[in-house]
Amino acid sequence: MKNNNKTVREIALEVLDSVEKNQSYSNLLLNNMITKHKLSGLDAALLTELAYGTIQRKMTLDYYLSPFVKFQKTQGWIINLLRLSLYQLVFLDKIPDHAVIFEAVEIAKKRGHKGNTSMVNGVLRNVQRKGVPSLDEIKEPAERISIETSHPRWIVERWLEQYGYDKTLEMCKMNLLASVQTARVNIRKTSRNEVISLLREEGFEVEPSVVTPDGIKALRGNLTHSEAFKAGFFTIQDESSMLVGYAIGAEGDEQVLDACAAPGGKSTHIAERLSEKGRVISLDLHEHKVKLIKDQAERLGLSNIRTRAYNSKNVQEIFGLGQFNRILIDAPCSGLGVMRRKPDIKYTKTQEDITSLSGIQSELLDAAAPLVARGGTLVYSTCTVDKEENDNVALSFLKNHPDYEEDYSLKDRMPDPVKPLVNGNMLQVFPQDFGSDGFFIACFKRKVK
């Protein structure tokens, strides 16, 4: 388990420290570390398990450590080392306890003086001897869910109010499970059956998605390392995110605006369904993010996407009124639907962020609304499950825009497994529905008169 003189657990500790100190994104940091240390498949899998698992369960681990550690008087890296070690002791049965404690003590020796080493050894031996405190001691329902599933209490309380106890508990438990990589087949170049065959020939374990007809699930192996990926036969995208392409319903030579487009998954999906004369204009605020869209379009062989770095709050300055048949606002959001892939999100977001984001989301919709042609479609989507950013923004938009109405044909455009979840012109997917991201879509039609 050593690489470049660092063990996988040492690298995992670096990830935890960086996420905590620098608010680094855990998913990006992990990918960088795997590349930097040239980790093999097994070591990369272990690093991902240790880092994600420890971050996902941080509040539970702190509850378990609380009788044994004075948090305020202990250095941050030591707390992270204890969390990392306790995660292995409690949640991973494949690693022997003595190996976990030995490795933790060795890391402490490298990192600090003798007192730190003794403390780490003492705490872990103590935990091993006495056991961790029982969660049954927590009687209050919101507090129990919060600690048991490592979700900040304010999030749990919001969801309890919005969705009730059972749905909240189910969602929080689902958020602790590792996400599965999924891909969307490029229907311009190939078919799902052909891509599955190609990937299996390359040694990947894959199966068709049960959610969307263009989707593939990876059971083993990173699909971005495949020849089929390099050839542009598919792109990596979550199954819930794929539903936007169906919701917008673009076809033929229509002109479509994707106003918050990076990294380009939805733009490319729309472009694949248009003719060569059809056009997707893909905007994003930052040039480096626009490059991601360009790179994706090029790899997939799509020439009907035009990109531009621009603030979508100001789209009326560069486009004509009624210029587009369809517009997508895949708005910046709290991301509370993607905690399985980005577990650090739940510790960095605040209630104030949600209120602020709902204001930005409404601004983006207001700016885009006049650019939709009469009879055209406006789609609003987020990767969150919070009603303030979802239902409330959608209802507020209709109230403030009498020239728009609900587009009830959303259900007809959805894949069959998803149809039962559609409520009028809105769709809320929860992580527990399909094991995909939590996601929201609302469809509006601009009135002809």
ABEGO torsion letter per residue (X at the ends): XBBGGBBAAAAAAAAAAAAAAAGBBAAAAAAAAAAAAGBBAAAAAAAAAAAAAAAAAAAAAAAAAAAABBAAABBAAAAAAAAAAAAAAAABAABBAAAAAAAAAAAAAAABBAAAAAAAAAAAAAAAAAEBBBAAABABAAAAAAAAAGBBAAAAAAAAAAAEAAAAAAAAAAAABBBBBBBBBBAAABBAAAAAAAAAAAGBBBBBBAABAABBBBABEBAAABAAAAAGABBBBBAAAAAAAAAAGBBEABBBBBABAOAGAAAAAAAAABBAABBBBBBBABAAAAAAAAAAAAAAGBAABBBBBBBAAAAAAABBBGABABBBBBBBBAGAAAAAABAAAAAABBAAAAAAAAAAAAAAAAAAAAABBBGBBBBBBBABABAAABAAAAAAAAAABAABBBBAAAAAABBAAAAAABBEABBBBBAAAAGBBBBBBBBBBBBAX
